Amino acid sequence: MPDVVQTRHGATVLMCAPDGPPIADEQSAVDLIGTLWGQDVQWIVLPVARLTEDFFVLRTRVAGAVVQKLQQYGFRVVVLGDISVQVAASSALRDFVYESDKGRQLWFVRDEAELDARLSAAA
């Protein structure tokens, strides 16, 4: 299944396929950005399956590098899927998710229904 650009609640969203190339570092974020050239995408939705385990270990700085690179190019980021195991194992990740979810640039959502609710509320 390929990545798909779609409009959801007035926002243009890239829904990344779970089986696409892993987002493992800043370069893989740049590669993803390259596929969007010329498209007016506002949000990039990254399924948990596309992210390496290092993304959820904050001391590796993978999450920060990936999110920062995507945001430098003007994209907002959504991590889609269940990360309850990772959050339970790390108070730093729990705090990061909590603070991120209060903002408008990075969200962690469990499923597409929660994504739609957040996008609708933000519209």
N, C-alpha and C positions, 0 to 999 in steps of 0.2 A: 504494500500500500504506500503510495507516495505522499509527500507533504502536500497539504492542500491549503490554498488561501481562500477564506470565506468571510462573509460579513455576518457578524453576530451582534445584535443589539446596537447597531450603528457603528460598530468598530470593525476594522479590517484586521483579521486574525490569521496568522499562519499556524495551522494545526499540524505539528510535526508528527510523522508516523512513528509509532513505537519501534518499528524494526529498521529504522534508518541508521545512518552512521552515528556512533556514539559521540556525545558531547563530553570530551574528556579534558579539554584545555582551551586556552585562549584561541589557538589556531583553529580548532574545530568550530568555535563560535564565529570566527572570521569566514571560514568556509561556508557556514550556514548563511551568513549575511550575504555572501557572494551570490547565492542562489536567488536572492530577493531583489537584485538590482533592477531598478525601474518600477518596482511595485510599491504601492502606498500602504505598506503593512504597518500597523500600530502596535500590535501585540504578537509575540512569539510564544506559543504554547509548547513547552517541552515535556513530553511524557517521562515519568520516572524511569521507564525502561531505556530511554536514550541517554541517561546520565550515568556516569561511572560512580562507583561507591565513594571515590575520593571527593566527589561533589558534596557529599553529606558529612564529610570530615573537615570541619572548618579550618583546622590547623594546616591543611594542605594548600589552602588558598585557591582551590579550583573554583569553588562557587563564586568567590569574589571576582576572580579574573574573568570568568565567563559572563557573569551578570554585568560587570563593568563594561566589557567590550560591547555587549549588545546594547547597553544603555548609551554608550558613546555614539552609537550610530542612530540613536533616537528611538529604539524599540523598548517597549515595556515587556516584561517577562512574566510568564506563568509557569510554575512547575505543577504538572497535573499527575495526580496519583497518590496512593497511600504511602506516606513516609512515617507512619506511626512508630515503626520499629526503630528507625534511625533517630527520631525525636526522643523516644524513650531512653535511648542509649547515650544521649548527649544533651546536657543542660544548655550548652552554648548554642547548639542547633535549635533547640526549643525556643530560646530567646531570640535568635535570628529570625526564625519563622514568625514568631509573635510580632516582632517589630516590623518586619516586612509586610505582613498582612494588614497593618494599620495604614500603610502608605498607598501610593498610586503607581509605583514603578515595578514592584516585584510582589507577586502573590503565590501562595502555595494553596492549591485547591485539591480536594479529594477526587472529584469527578466532574464531568461536563455540566451536570446540573448546577453544581456550585459555581463553576465558571460562568455559566449563563446568568445566575443570580447576581454575581459580582459585577459583570459587565452591564447588566440592566440597571443596577443601582448607581453605577458610575456614569451612565449616559445622561 
